[in-house]
Amino acid sequence: MNASGTFDVTLTPQPLAGESAMGSLALDKTFHGDLEATS
């Protein structure tokens, strides 16, 4: 089985944890087309 379509990606900066200089991003994907879903 194959499904085709597009997806949107939203990156959201996350607060720094403690004194770490490294940041992180939350990654949300929304699929459109043959498959409608959020990941």
Residue frames relative to the residue before (quaternion, step in Angstrom):
aa qw qx qy qz dx dy dz
M 1.0000 0.0000 0.0000 0.0000 0.00 0.00 0.00
N 0.0981 -0.7832 0.6128 0.0384 3.57 -1.01 0.86
A 0.0990 -0.7542 0.6456 0.0674 3.53 -1.18 0.65
S 0.0809 -0.7961 0.5974 0.0532 3.56 -1.05 0.69
G 0.2752 0.7446 -0.5758 0.1959 3.52 -1.20 0.54
T 0.5089 -0.6177 0.4979 0.3339 3.53 -1.28 -0.34
F 0.1352 -0.7741 0.6041 0.1322 3.55 -1.30 0.09
D 0.3049 -0.7148 0.6023 0.1829 3.54 -1.26 0.58
V 0.1734 -0.7714 0.6057 0.0893 3.55 -1.08 0.79
T 0.0928 -0.7744 0.6247 0.0369 3.57 -0.94 0.95
L 0.1441 -0.7760 0.6108 0.0625 3.57 -0.79 1.08
T 0.0607 -0.7981 0.5995 -0.0044 3.57 -0.82 1.05
P 0.3984 -0.7143 0.5154 0.2556 3.63 -0.61 1.07
Q 0.2578 -0.7561 0.5860 0.1355 3.55 -1.05 0.84
P 0.6029 -0.5722 0.4002 0.3860 3.61 -1.10 0.58
L 0.5418 -0.6035 0.4720 0.3457 3.56 -1.16 0.62
A 0.3348 -0.7357 0.5578 0.1884 3.55 -1.04 0.83
G 0.8443 -0.0457 -0.0012 0.5339 3.57 -0.52 1.16
E 0.7609 -0.3456 0.2783 0.4735 3.56 -1.04 -0.85
S 0.3693 0.7466 -0.4800 0.2752 3.57 1.24 0.18
A 0.3662 -0.7275 0.5389 0.2150 3.56 -1.00 0.84
M 0.5946 0.5730 -0.3658 0.4294 3.58 1.26 -0.17
G 0.2294 -0.7637 0.5898 0.1276 3.54 -0.96 0.89
S 0.1995 -0.7601 0.5987 0.1547 3.54 -1.29 0.08
L 0.2771 -0.7476 0.5850 0.1482 3.53 -1.31 0.43
A 0.3324 -0.6731 0.6140 0.2438 3.56 -1.15 0.66
L 0.1863 -0.7892 0.5817 0.0639 3.57 -0.93 0.95
D 0.0186 -0.7924 0.6089 -0.0300 3.58 -0.60 1.17
K 0.1055 -0.7919 0.6003 0.0371 3.58 -0.88 0.98
T 0.0902 -0.7636 0.6376 0.0470 3.56 -1.05 0.84
F 0.2235 -0.7998 0.5507 0.0846 3.56 -0.66 1.18
H 0.0927 -0.7803 0.6181 0.0217 3.57 -1.09 0.83
G 0.6041 0.5523 -0.4235 0.3883 3.59 -1.12 0.57
D 0.8290 -0.1039 0.1121 0.5379 3.57 -0.94 -0.94
L 0.7497 0.2563 -0.1381 0.5944 3.57 1.22 -0.59
E 0.0934 -0.7688 0.6310 0.0444 3.60 -0.80 1.01
A 0.2884 0.7595 -0.5273 0.2488 3.59 -0.43 1.19
T 0.2322 -0.7196 0.6299 0.1775 3.52 -1.39 0.21
S 0.1188 -0.7967 0.5916 0.0351 3.54 -0.95 0.93
